[in-house]
Amino acid sequence: MASLEDSARMLHALLRASHLSAFEEMPALVTHHAGAAGLHRARIYVADIQELALREATGQGPDAGEGGRDLRVDATLAGRVFRDGQPYSTPVTGRVQHWLPVLDGTERLGVLRIETDGEPDEPTRAAMKGLASLVGLLLVSKRHHSDSYARLTRVSPMTVSAEMQWTLMPPRTFVNRRVTIAATMEPAYATAGDAFDYALAGHTAHLAVFDAMGHDNSAGLTANLAMATCRNQRRQGNTLTQARDAIEATLLEQFAHTRYATAVLADLDLDTGLLTWINCGHHPPVLIRGRRWTTHLACTPTHPVGTDLGLPATLCREQLEPGDQLLLYTDGIIEARDAQGREFGRDRFVDFVIRHQADGFPAPETLRRLVRAVLEHHDGHLNDDATVLLCEWHGSPETAAPVEDHETPDSEAVPRSAEDGVRARAGIRDASADAKGMTGGA
């Protein structure tokens, strides 16, 4: 078993070795340094873009996955770890095998598999937790300049428009004490005209969803121009109205009335819960209160950006309550039709989110399952882009108390830190927790 000194040396040595290494070298580095701390047979699995499979990184071949295993997210123990964000352990021949979630903050990247000679003591659990955290940081630091990583996370060819979109999108999950933000976008390998964006600055969360005309590379360019202009404006400290006007001007200059996009641009004051937004010819946001009551947020829309129709932009406001959830979405989610021509529909969409949140699923897993449901409704493929952004306000700094993990009837309640509460909101459990009783391999 690892001592605290062994754990510290392992993490320090791995971190130093990683500075001059590429993604392809990570599997061997992690295995080597983990083994020195008594953590055997370390294996890294990363999720594909659609979060259907976990693909082993071996460091070999053009995708750094040659000779590795693919594990289904919905049918394996490793997939359960990814879905739940909780570690699980199972006995293997002469050892105990541990599966731990690999995260970047609260963004789910994949899972880490390691083995110990017996039940881990506290220093060994700390080493496991630290290793999983460091692997997450290393993946993020290497993936942006690695074609191998991009290939490994794809199971189908990707269109040029989707290549643009995914390169510019922010992480699909962010959580802190005051807000949870999660988003999803389909078809993952062929998305074109949709885009989502969010960012935090001080006490403000900036949110945006765009739906450009068409489903081709030009639609992707339109959405990307709109999003880039929006980012440029907010980083200059400009208002929502100024951002909307700038997006309109950019699209008119580039496309001369031939291309346009609908959009919702919103600011959420994280101290007060005041939501301010502009609707540019888009579906109105949906508000979920108390995990059961829903309403459209009424706001007189202006015209889609790029059409220059002269409609005034109305700045609308809504006071949120702690626990309120905001849904921004594009029409591909609700207009997907089954073989009989029946739409998935807004009511089914909202009810799906409410039911899965009530069942304890974290926001990222709720949206992953939502996309699966929409695809199944539409016979496995979509004719239009479908995007959802979910934002939950937890309250002001004074009222946003840490959220507890769900306790089992025989568990002992213990005080939790603020960081633990944040991770609980994302469905993430401390990776050093002892997850016993789970049997069966992946």
C-alpha positions as a Markdown table, in Angstrom:
| # | Residue | x | y | z |
|---|---|---|---|---|
| 1 | Met | 0.0 | 0.0 | 0.0 |
| 2 | Ala | 1.1 | 3.6 | -0.7 |
| 3 | Ser | 2.2 | 5.9 | 2.0 |
| 4 | Leu | 1.5 | 9.6 | 1.8 |
| 5 | Glu | 5.1 | 10.2 | 0.9 |
| 6 | Asp | 4.8 | 7.6 | -1.9 |
| 7 | Ser | 1.7 | 9.3 | -3.2 |
| 8 | Ala | 3.3 | 12.7 | -3.2 |
| 9 | Arg | 6.4 | 11.4 | -4.9 |
| 10 | Met | 4.3 | 9.6 | -7.5 |
| 11 | Leu | 2.2 | 12.7 | -8.4 |
| 12 | His | 5.2 | 15.0 | -8.4 |
| 13 | Ala | 7.2 | 12.7 | -10.7 |
| 14 | Leu | 4.3 | 12.2 | -13.1 |
| 15 | Leu | 3.6 | 15.9 | -13.3 |
| 16 | Arg | 7.3 | 16.7 | -14.0 |
| 17 | Ala | 7.5 | 13.9 | -16.7 |
| 18 | Ser | 4.3 | 15.2 | -18.3 |
| 19 | His | 5.6 | 18.7 | -19.2 |
| 20 | Leu | 7.7 | 17.4 | -22.1 |
| 21 | Ser | 5.3 | 14.6 | -23.2 |
| 22 | Ala | 2.6 | 14.2 | -25.8 |
| 23 | Phe | -0.8 | 12.5 | -25.3 |
| 24 | Glu | 0.5 | 9.3 | -26.9 |
| 25 | Glu | 3.1 | 9.0 | -24.0 |
| 26 | Met | 0.5 | 9.4 | -21.2 |
| 27 | Pro | -0.6 | 5.8 | -20.9 |
| 28 | Ala | 3.0 | 4.5 | -20.3 |
| 29 | Leu | 3.8 | 7.4 | -18.0 |
| 30 | Val | 0.8 | 6.9 | -15.9 |
| 31 | Thr | 1.3 | 3.2 | -15.7 |
| 32 | His | 4.9 | 3.6 | -14.7 |
| 33 | His | 4.5 | 6.2 | -12.0 |
| 34 | Ala | 1.3 | 4.7 | -10.6 |
| 35 | Gly | 3.1 | 1.3 | -10.2 |
| 36 | Ala | 5.8 | 2.9 | -8.1 |
| 37 | Ala | 3.1 | 3.8 | -5.6 |
| 38 | Gly | 1.5 | 0.4 | -5.5 |
| 39 | Leu | -1.2 | 1.2 | -8.0 |
| 40 | His | -0.9 | -1.6 | -10.6 |
| 41 | Arg | -2.1 | -1.9 | -14.2 |
| 42 | Ala | -3.3 | 1.7 | -14.6 |
| 43 | Arg | -5.4 | 2.1 | -17.7 |
| 44 | Ile | -7.0 | 5.3 | -19.1 |
| 45 | Tyr | -10.3 | 5.3 | -21.0 |
| 46 | Val | -11.7 | 8.4 | -22.7 |
| 47 | Ala | -15.3 | 9.0 | -23.7 |
| 48 | Asp | -16.2 | 9.4 | -27.3 |
| 49 | Ile | -18.0 | 12.6 | -28.4 |
| 50 | Gln | -21.4 | 11.1 | -28.1 |
| 51 | Glu | -20.6 | 9.6 | -24.7 |
| 52 | Leu | -21.7 | 6.1 | -25.9 |
| 53 | Ala | -18.3 | 4.4 | -25.4 |
| 54 | Leu | -15.2 | 4.5 | -23.3 |
| 55 | Arg | -12.1 | 4.0 | -25.5 |
| 56 | Glu | -8.8 | 2.8 | -24.0 |
| 57 | Ala | -5.8 | 5.0 | -24.6 |
| 58 | Thr | -2.8 | 2.7 | -25.2 |
| 59 | Gly | -0.4 | 5.2 | -26.9 |
| 60 | Gln | -0.1 | 3.1 | -30.0 |
| 61 | Gly | -1.3 | 3.6 | -33.5 |
| 62 | Pro | -2.7 | 6.7 | -35.2 |
| 63 | Asp | -5.4 | 7.2 | -32.6 |
| 64 | Ala | -3.2 | 6.2 | -29.6 |
| 65 | Gly | -5.7 | 3.4 | -29.0 |
| 66 | Glu | -4.4 | 0.5 | -31.0 |
| 67 | Gly | -4.9 | -2.8 | -29.2 |
| 68 | Gly | -7.2 | -1.2 | -26.5 |
| 69 | Arg | -10.7 | -2.0 | -25.5 |
| 70 | Asp | -13.9 | -0.2 | -26.1 |
| 71 | Leu | -16.4 | -0.3 | -23.3 |
| 72 | Arg | -20.1 | 0.7 | -23.6 |
| 73 | Val | -21.2 | 3.5 | -21.3 |
| 74 | Asp | -24.6 | 2.0 | -20.9 |
| 75 | Ala | -23.6 | -1.6 | -20.3 |
| 76 | Thr | -20.4 | -1.9 | -18.2 |
| 77 | Leu | -19.1 | -1.1 | -14.8 |
| 78 | Ala | -16.7 | 1.4 | -16.3 |
| 79 | Gly | -19.7 | 3.1 | -17.9 |
| 80 | Arg | -21.5 | 3.2 | -14.6 |
| 81 | Val | -18.6 | 5.0 | -13.1 |
| 82 | Phe | -18.7 | 7.5 | -16.0 |
| 83 | Arg | -22.5 | 8.0 | -15.7 |
| 84 | Asp | -22.7 | 8.3 | -11.9 |
| 85 | Gly | -19.4 | 10.1 | -11.4 |
| 86 | Gln | -18.7 | 7.7 | -8.5 |
| 87 | Pro | -15.8 | 5.2 | -8.1 |
| 88 | Tyr | -16.5 | 1.5 | -7.8 |
| 89 | Ser | -14.3 | -1.4 | -6.8 |
| 90 | Thr | -14.5 | -5.1 | -7.6 |
| 91 | Pro | -12.4 | -8.1 | -6.7 |
| 92 | Val | -10.2 | -9.6 | -9.5 |
| 93 | Thr | -7.8 | -12.5 | -9.3 |
| 94 | Gly | -5.6 | -11.8 | -6.2 |
| 95 | Arg | -6.3 | -8.1 | -6.3 |
| 96 | Val | -9.0 | -5.4 | -6.0 |
| 97 | Gln | -9.8 | -3.5 | -9.2 |
| 98 | His | -10.9 | 0.1 | -8.9 |
| 99 | Trp | -12.6 | 2.3 | -11.5 |
| 100 | Leu | -12.5 | 6.1 | -10.9 |
| 101 | Pro | -14.1 | 9.0 | -12.8 |
| 102 | Val | -11.6 | 11.2 | -14.7 |
| 103 | Leu | -12.8 | 14.8 | -14.7 |
| 104 | Asp | -11.7 | 18.3 | -15.7 |
| 105 | Gly | -13.4 | 20.2 | -12.8 |
| 106 | Thr | -16.9 | 18.7 | -13.4 |
| 107 | Glu | -16.6 | 17.9 | -17.1 |
| 108 | Arg | -16.6 | 14.1 | -17.6 |
| 109 | Leu | -13.6 | 13.0 | -19.7 |
| 110 | Gly | -13.5 | 9.2 | -19.0 |
| 111 | Val | -12.4 | 6.7 | -16.4 |
| 112 | Leu | -9.2 | 5.4 | -14.8 |
| 113 | Arg | -8.7 | 1.7 | -14.0 |
| 114 | Ile | -6.1 | 0.7 | -11.4 |
| 115 | Glu | -5.5 | -2.4 | -9.2 |
| 116 | Thr | -4.3 | -2.7 | -5.6 |
| 117 | Asp | -3.0 | -5.8 | -3.8 |
| 118 | Gly | -5.8 | -5.6 | -1.3 |
| 119 | Glu | -8.4 | -3.3 | 0.2 |
| 120 | Pro | -6.8 | 0.2 | 0.0 |
| 121 | Asp | -5.9 | 2.1 | 3.2 |
| 122 | Glu | -6.4 | 5.8 | 3.5 |
| 123 | Pro | -3.1 | 6.9 | 2.0 |
| 124 | Thr | -3.6 | 4.5 | -1.0 |
| 125 | Arg | -7.1 | 6.0 | -1.5 |
| 126 | Ala | -5.6 | 9.4 | -1.4 |
| 127 | Ala | -3.1 | 8.3 | -4.0 |
| 128 | Met | -5.9 | 6.9 | -6.2 |
| 129 | Lys | -7.9 | 10.2 | -5.9 |
| 130 | Gly | -4.9 | 12.3 | -6.7 |
| 131 | Leu | -3.9 | 10.2 | -9.7 |
| 132 | Ala | -7.4 | 10.4 | -11.2 |
| 133 | Ser | -7.4 | 14.2 | -10.7 |
| 134 | Leu | -4.0 | 14.6 | -12.3 |
| 135 | Val | -4.9 | 12.4 | -15.3 |
| 136 | Gly | -7.9 | 14.7 | -15.9 |
| 137 | Leu | -5.6 | 17.7 | -15.9 |
| 138 | Leu | -3.1 | 16.1 | -18.2 |
| 139 | Leu | -5.8 | 15.0 | -20.7 |
| 140 | Val | -7.0 | 18.6 | -20.9 |
| 141 | Ser | -3.5 | 19.9 | -21.3 |
| 142 | Lys | -2.7 | 17.5 | -24.2 |
| 143 | Arg | -5.9 | 17.2 | -26.1 |
| 144 | His | -6.0 | 20.6 | -27.9 |
| 145 | His | -2.8 | 19.8 | -29.8 |
| 146 | Ser | -3.3 | 16.1 | -30.3 |
| 147 | Asp | -4.9 | 14.6 | -33.4 |
| 148 | Ser | -4.5 | 11.2 | -31.8 |
| 149 | Tyr | -6.9 | 12.3 | -29.0 |
| 150 | Ala | -9.4 | 13.7 | -31.5 |
| 151 | Arg | -9.3 | 10.4 | -33.4 |
| 152 | Leu | -9.7 | 8.3 | -30.3 |
| 153 | Thr | -12.8 | 10.2 | -29.2 |
| 154 | Arg | -14.5 | 9.7 | -32.6 |
| 155 | Val | -16.2 | 6.5 | -33.8 |
| 156 | Ser | -17.5 | 8.1 | -37.1 |
| 157 | Pro | -16.2 | 10.5 | -39.7 |
| 158 | Met | -16.9 | 14.2 | -38.8 |
| 159 | Thr | -18.1 | 16.9 | -41.2 |
| 160 | Val | -16.2 | 20.2 | -41.6 |
| 161 | Ser | -19.0 | 22.2 | -40.0 |
| 162 | Ala | -18.9 | 19.9 | -36.9 |
| 163 | Glu | -15.1 | 20.2 | -36.7 |
| 164 | Met | -15.6 | 24.0 | -36.5 |
| 165 | Gln | -18.4 | 23.8 | -33.9 |
| 166 | Trp | -16.7 | 21.4 | -31.5 |
| 167 | Thr | -13.4 | 23.3 | -31.6 |
| 168 | Leu | -15.1 | 26.5 | -30.5 |
| 169 | Met | -17.6 | 25.1 | -27.9 |
| 170 | Pro | -16.8 | 25.6 | -24.2 |
| 171 | Pro | -16.8 | 22.4 | -22.0 |
| 172 | Arg | -20.1 | 20.7 | -21.8 |
| 173 | Thr | -20.3 | 21.0 | -18.0 |
| 174 | Phe | -19.4 | 23.7 | -15.4 |
| 175 | Val | -20.4 | 23.7 | -11.7 |
| 176 | Asn | -19.5 | 26.0 | -8.8 |
| 177 | Arg | -21.3 | 26.9 | -5.6 |
| 178 | Arg | -23.8 | 29.2 | -7.3 |
| 179 | Val | -24.5 | 27.7 | -10.7 |
| 180 | Thr | -24.6 | 24.5 | -12.7 |
| 181 | Ile | -24.3 | 24.7 | -16.5 |
| 182 | Ala | -24.6 | 21.7 | -18.8 |
| 183 | Ala | -25.0 | 21.5 | -22.6 |
| 184 | Thr | -25.3 | 19.0 | -25.3 |
| 185 | Met | -25.4 | 19.1 | -29.1 |
| 186 | Glu | -26.4 | 16.6 | -31.8 |
| 187 | Pro | -25.8 | 15.2 | -34.4 |
| 188 | Ala | -22.4 | 15.1 | -32.9 |
| 189 | Tyr | -20.5 | 14.2 | -36.1 |
| 190 | Ala | -22.6 | 16.4 | -38.5 |
| 191 | Thr | -23.8 | 19.4 | -36.5 |
| 192 | Ala | -23.8 | 22.6 | -38.5 |
| 193 | Gly | -25.9 | 25.6 | -37.6 |
| 194 | Asp | -26.3 | 25.3 | -33.8 |
| 195 | Ala | -23.9 | 26.6 | -31.2 |
| 196 | Phe | -24.0 | 27.2 | -27.4 |
| 197 | Asp | -21.8 | 29.3 | -25.3 |
| 198 | Tyr | -21.4 | 30.4 | -21.7 |
| 199 | Ala | -18.8 | 32.1 | -19.6 |
| 200 | Leu | -18.4 | 33.6 | -16.1 |
| 201 | Ala | -17.2 | 37.1 | -15.3 |
| 202 | Gly | -17.3 | 38.2 | -11.7 |
| 203 | His | -20.9 | 37.7 | -10.5 |
| 204 | Thr | -22.4 | 37.3 | -14.0 |
| 205 | Ala | -22.9 | 34.1 | -16.0 |
| 206 | His | -23.3 | 34.8 | -19.7 |
| 207 | Leu | -25.4 | 32.3 | -21.6 |
| 208 | Ala | -26.2 | 32.0 | -25.4 |
| 209 | Val | -27.7 | 29.6 | -27.9 |
| 210 | Phe | -27.6 | 30.2 | -31.6 |
| 211 | Asp | -29.5 | 28.4 | -34.5 |
| 212 | Ala | -28.3 | 29.4 | -37.9 |
| 213 | Met | -30.3 | 29.1 | -41.1 |
| 214 | Gly | -29.5 | 25.8 | -43.0 |
| 215 | His | -27.5 | 22.7 | -42.3 |
| 216 | Asp | -24.3 | 23.1 | -44.2 |
| 217 | Asn | -20.9 | 24.7 | -43.8 |
| 218 | Ser | -22.3 | 28.1 | -44.4 |
| 219 | Ala | -24.7 | 27.5 | -41.5 |
| 220 | Gly | -21.7 | 26.6 | -39.4 |
| 221 | Leu | -19.9 | 29.8 | -40.4 |
| 222 | Thr | -22.9 | 31.8 | -39.6 |
| 223 | Ala | -23.3 | 30.3 | -36.1 |
| 224 | Asn | -19.5 | 30.7 | -35.4 |
| 225 | Leu | -19.5 | 34.3 | -36.5 |
| 226 | Ala | -22.5 | 35.1 | -34.3 |
| 227 | Met | -20.9 | 33.4 | -31.3 |
| 228 | Ala | -17.4 | 34.9 | -31.9 |
| 229 | Thr | -19.0 | 38.4 | -32.1 |
| 230 | Cys | -21.0 | 37.8 | -29.0 |
| 231 | Arg | -17.8 | 36.8 | -27.1 |
| 232 | Asn | -15.9 | 39.8 | -28.5 |
| 233 | Gln | -18.6 | 42.1 | -27.2 |
| 234 | Arg | -19.0 | 40.7 | -23.7 |
| 235 | Arg | -15.2 | 40.6 | -23.3 |
| 236 | Gln | -15.2 | 44.3 | -24.0 |
| 237 | Gly | -17.8 | 44.7 | -21.2 |
| 238 | Asn | -20.6 | 45.6 | -23.6 |
| 239 | Thr | -24.3 | 45.1 | -22.9 |
| 240 | Leu | -26.6 | 42.4 | -24.3 |
| 241 | Thr | -28.2 | 45.0 | -26.6 |
| 242 | Gln | -24.8 | 46.1 | -27.9 |
| 243 | Ala | -23.8 | 42.5 | -28.5 |
| 244 | Arg | -27.0 | 41.8 | -30.4 |
| 245 | Asp | -26.4 | 44.9 | -32.6 |
| 246 | Ala | -22.8 | 43.9 | -33.2 |
| 247 | Ile | -23.9 | 40.3 | -34.2 |
| 248 | Glu | -26.4 | 41.8 | -36.6 |
| 249 | Ala | -23.8 | 44.1 | -38.2 |
| 250 | Thr | -21.3 | 41.2 | -38.6 |
| 251 | Leu | -23.7 | 38.9 | -40.3 |
| 252 | Leu | -25.0 | 41.7 | -42.6 |
| 253 | Glu | -21.4 | 42.6 | -43.5 |
| 254 | Gln | -20.4 | 39.0 | -44.2 |
| 255 | Phe | -23.5 | 37.6 | -45.8 |
| 256 | Ala | -25.6 | 40.6 | -47.0 |
| 257 | His | -29.0 | 39.4 | -45.9 |
| 258 | Thr | -28.5 | 35.9 | -47.3 |
| 259 | Arg | -27.8 | 34.2 | -43.9 |
| 260 | Tyr | -29.3 | 34.7 | -40.5 |
| 261 | Ala | -29.5 | 33.1 | -37.0 |
| 262 | Thr | -32.0 | 33.0 | -34.3 |
| 263 | Ala | -30.6 | 33.3 | -30.8 |
| 264 | Val | -31.1 | 33.9 | -27.1 |
| 265 | Leu | -28.5 | 36.1 | -25.3 |
| 266 | Ala | -28.8 | 36.1 | -21.5 |
| 267 | Asp | -27.0 | 37.3 | -18.4 |
| 268 | Leu | -27.6 | 35.8 | -15.0 |
| 269 | Asp | -26.6 | 37.8 | -11.9 |
| 270 | Leu | -25.2 | 35.0 | -9.6 |
| 271 | Asp | -25.6 | 37.2 | -6.5 |
| 272 | Thr | -29.2 | 38.1 | -7.0 |
| 273 | Gly | -30.6 | 35.6 | -9.4 |
| 274 | Leu | -31.8 | 38.3 | -11.8 |
| 275 | Leu | -32.0 | 36.9 | -15.4 |
| 276 | Thr | -31.8 | 39.4 | -18.2 |
| 277 | Trp | -32.1 | 38.3 | -21.8 |
| 278 | Ile | -32.9 | 39.2 | -25.4 |
| 279 | Asn | -34.8 | 36.9 | -27.7 |
| 280 | Cys | -33.8 | 37.1 | -31.4 |
| 281 | Gly | -36.6 | 35.2 | -33.1 |
| 282 | His | -35.8 | 32.1 | -31.0 |
| 283 | His | -37.9 | 29.7 | -28.9 |
| 284 | Pro | -38.4 | 31.3 | -25.5 |
| 285 | Pro | -36.5 | 29.9 | -22.6 |
| 286 | Val | -38.2 | 27.4 | -20.3 |
| 287 | Leu | -38.1 | 27.9 | -16.5 |
| 288 | Ile | -38.4 | 24.9 | -14.2 |
| 289 | Arg | -39.2 | 25.7 | -10.6 |
| 290 | Gly | -39.3 | 23.3 | -7.7 |
| 291 | Arg | -38.4 | 20.4 | -10.1 |
| 292 | Arg | -42.0 | 20.3 | -11.3 |
| 293 | Trp | -43.5 | 23.7 | -12.3 |
| 294 | Thr | -42.7 | 25.0 | -15.7 |
| 295 | Thr | -43.3 | 28.1 | -17.8 |
| 296 | His | -42.1 | 29.8 | -21.0 |
| 297 | Leu | -40.4 | 33.1 | -20.2 |
| 298 | Ala | -42.4 | 35.6 | -22.2 |
| 299 | Cys | -40.4 | 38.2 | -24.0 |
| 300 | Thr | -41.2 | 40.2 | -27.1 |
| 301 | Pro | -38.8 | 38.9 | -29.7 |
| 302 | Thr | -36.7 | 41.0 | -32.0 |
| 303 | His | -35.9 | 39.7 | -35.5 |
| 304 | Pro | -33.3 | 37.0 | -36.2 |
| 305 | Val | -29.8 | 38.5 | -36.3 |
| 306 | Gly | -28.7 | 39.1 | -39.9 |
| 307 | Thr | -32.2 | 39.9 | -41.3 |
| 308 | Asp | -32.1 | 43.7 | -40.6 |
| 309 | Leu | -35.9 | 43.8 | -40.2 |
| 310 | Gly | -35.8 | 46.8 | -37.9 |
| 311 | Leu | -37.6 | 45.3 | -34.9 |
| 312 | Pro | -36.5 | 46.8 | -31.6 |
| 313 | Ala | -34.6 | 44.6 | -29.1 |
| 314 | Thr | -36.5 | 44.2 | -25.9 |
| 315 | Leu | -34.4 | 43.6 | -22.8 |
| 316 | Cys | -36.4 | 41.2 | -20.6 |
| 317 | Arg | -36.0 | 40.3 | -16.9 |
| 318 | Glu | -37.0 | 37.5 | -14.6 |
| 319 | Gln | -36.2 | 37.0 | -10.9 |
| 320 | Leu | -35.0 | 33.5 | -10.3 |
| 321 | Glu | -35.3 | 31.6 | -7.1 |
| 322 | Pro | -32.6 | 29.2 | -5.7 |
| 323 | Gly | -32.9 | 25.9 | -7.4 |
| 324 | Asp | -34.6 | 27.3 | -10.6 |
| 325 | Gln | -33.5 | 25.7 | -13.8 |
| 326 | Leu | -33.4 | 27.5 | -17.2 |
| 327 | Leu | -33.5 | 25.6 | -20.5 |
| 328 | Leu | -32.3 | 27.2 | -23.7 |
| 329 | Tyr | -32.8 | 24.9 | -26.7 |
| 330 | Thr | -33.1 | 24.8 | -30.5 |
| 331 | Asp | -36.0 | 23.4 | -32.5 |
| 332 | Gly | -34.2 | 20.1 | -33.4 |
| 333 | Ile | -34.9 | 18.9 | -29.9 |
| 334 | Ile | -38.7 | 19.3 | -30.0 |
| 335 | Glu | -39.3 | 18.8 | -33.7 |
| 336 | Ala | -37.7 | 15.4 | -34.1 |
| 337 | Arg | -40.5 | 13.1 | -35.5 |
| 338 | Asp | -41.1 | 9.4 | -35.2 |
| 339 | Ala | -42.2 | 7.1 | -38.1 |
| 340 | Gln | -45.8 | 8.3 | -37.7 |
| 341 | Gly | -44.8 | 11.9 | -38.0 |
| 342 | Arg | -45.3 | 12.7 | -34.3 |
| 343 | Glu | -43.0 | 15.3 | -32.8 |
| 344 | Phe | -40.9 | 14.7 | -29.7 |
| 345 | Gly | -42.5 | 18.0 | -28.5 |
| 346 | Arg | -41.8 | 20.6 | -25.9 |
| 347 | Asp | -43.9 | 18.9 | -23.2 |
| 348 | Arg | -42.1 | 15.6 | -23.5 |
| 349 | Phe | -38.7 | 17.4 | -23.6 |
| 350 | Val | -39.4 | 19.3 | -20.4 |
| 351 | Asp | -41.0 | 16.3 | -18.6 |
| 352 | Phe | -37.9 | 14.2 | -19.5 |
| 353 | Val | -35.6 | 16.7 | -17.8 |
| 354 | Ile | -37.8 | 17.0 | -14.8 |
| 355 | Arg | -38.2 | 13.3 | -14.2 |
| 356 | His | -34.5 | 12.5 | -14.6 |
| 357 | Gln | -33.5 | 15.4 | -12.3 |
| 358 | Ala | -36.1 | 14.2 | -9.7 |
| 359 | Asp | -34.6 | 10.7 | -10.0 |
| 360 | Gly | -31.2 | 12.1 | -8.9 |
| 361 | Phe | -29.4 | 12.1 | -12.2 |
| 362 | Pro | -26.9 | 15.0 | -12.5 |
| 363 | Ala | -27.4 | 17.5 | -15.3 |
| 364 | Pro | -24.8 | 16.1 | -17.7 |
| 365 | Glu | -26.2 | 12.6 | -17.5 |
| 366 | Thr | -29.8 | 13.9 | -17.8 |
| 367 | Leu | -28.9 | 15.7 | -21.1 |
| 368 | Arg | -26.9 | 12.6 | -22.3 |
| 369 | Arg | -30.0 | 10.5 | -21.8 |
| 370 | Leu | -32.3 | 13.2 | -23.4 |
| 371 | Val | -30.3 | 13.1 | -26.6 |
| 372 | Arg | -30.5 | 9.3 | -26.7 |
| 373 | Ala | -34.3 | 9.5 | -26.2 |
| 374 | Val | -34.6 | 12.1 | -29.0 |
| 375 | Leu | -32.5 | 10.0 | -31.4 |
| 376 | Glu | -34.5 | 6.9 | -30.6 |
| 377 | His | -37.7 | 8.8 | -31.3 |
| 378 | His | -36.3 | 9.8 | -34.7 |
| 379 | Asp | -35.1 | 6.3 | -35.6 |
| 380 | Gly | -31.5 | 6.9 | -34.6 |
| 381 | His | -30.6 | 10.0 | -36.6 |
| 382 | Leu | -31.6 | 13.7 | -36.8 |
| 383 | Asn | -32.5 | 15.8 | -39.8 |
| 384 | Asp | -31.8 | 19.0 | -37.9 |
| 385 | Asp | -29.3 | 20.2 | -35.2 |
| 386 | Ala | -30.5 | 19.7 | -31.7 |
| 387 | Thr | -28.9 | 21.7 | -28.8 |
| 388 | Val | -29.9 | 22.1 | -25.1 |
| 389 | Leu | -28.2 | 24.3 | -22.5 |
| 390 | Leu | -29.4 | 23.8 | -18.9 |
| 391 | Cys | -28.5 | 26.4 | -16.2 |
| 392 | Glu | -29.4 | 26.0 | -12.6 |
| 393 | Trp | -29.0 | 28.9 | -10.1 |
| 394 | His | -28.2 | 27.6 | -6.6 |
| 395 | Gly | -28.6 | 30.9 | -4.8 |
| 396 | Ser | -26.6 | 33.9 | -3.6 |
| 397 | Pro | -23.2 | 33.3 | -1.9 |
| 398 | Glu | -25.0 | 33.4 | 1.5 |
| 399 | Thr | -27.8 | 31.0 | 0.6 |
| 400 | Ala | -26.1 | 28.6 | -1.8 |
| 401 | Ala | -25.2 | 26.0 | 0.8 |
| 402 | Pro | -23.4 | 22.9 | -0.3 |
| 403 | Val | -25.7 | 20.1 | -1.5 |
| 404 | Glu | -25.4 | 16.8 | 0.3 |
| 405 | Asp | -24.9 | 13.5 | -1.4 |
| 406 | His | -28.0 | 11.2 | -1.1 |
| 407 | Glu | -27.5 | 9.1 | 2.1 |
| 408 | Thr | -28.3 | 5.5 | 2.2 |
| 409 | Pro | -30.5 | 4.5 | 5.1 |
| 410 | Asp | -27.6 | 3.0 | 7.1 |
| 411 | Ser | -25.1 | 5.6 | 6.3 |
| 412 | Glu | -23.6 | 8.0 | 8.7 |
| 413 | Ala | -24.0 | 11.7 | 7.9 |
| 414 | Val | -20.7 | 13.6 | 8.1 |
| 415 | Pro | -19.9 | 17.3 | 7.6 |
| 416 | Arg | -19.1 | 18.2 | 4.0 |
| 417 | Ser | -16.8 | 20.8 | 2.6 |
| 418 | Ala | -18.0 | 23.4 | 0.1 |
| 419 | Glu | -16.0 | 21.6 | -2.6 |
| 420 | Asp | -17.8 | 18.3 | -1.8 |
| 421 | Gly | -21.1 | 20.1 | -2.2 |
| 422 | Val | -20.2 | 21.5 | -5.5 |
| 423 | Arg | -19.1 | 18.0 | -6.8 |
| 424 | Ala | -22.3 | 16.5 | -5.4 |
| 425 | Arg | -24.3 | 18.9 | -7.7 |
| 426 | Ala | -22.6 | 17.4 | -10.6 |
| 427 | Gly | -23.2 | 13.8 | -9.4 |
| 428 | Ile | -19.5 | 13.4 | -8.5 |
| 429 | Arg | -18.4 | 11.5 | -5.4 |
| 430 | Asp | -15.0 | 11.8 | -3.7 |
| 431 | Ala | -12.9 | 9.3 | -5.6 |
| 432 | Ser | -11.3 | 8.2 | -2.3 |
| 433 | Ala | -14.6 | 6.9 | -1.0 |
| 434 | Asp | -14.8 | 3.2 | -0.4 |
| 435 | Ala | -17.2 | 1.8 | -2.9 |
| 436 | Lys | -17.6 | -1.8 | -1.8 |
| 437 | Gly | -20.1 | -4.4 | -2.8 |
| 438 | Met | -19.9 | -3.8 | -6.5 |
| 439 | Thr | -19.1 | -7.0 | -8.3 |
| 440 | Gly | -18.5 | -7.9 | -11.9 |
| 441 | Gly | -16.0 | -6.6 | -14.4 |
| 442 | Ala | -16.4 | -4.4 | -17.4 |
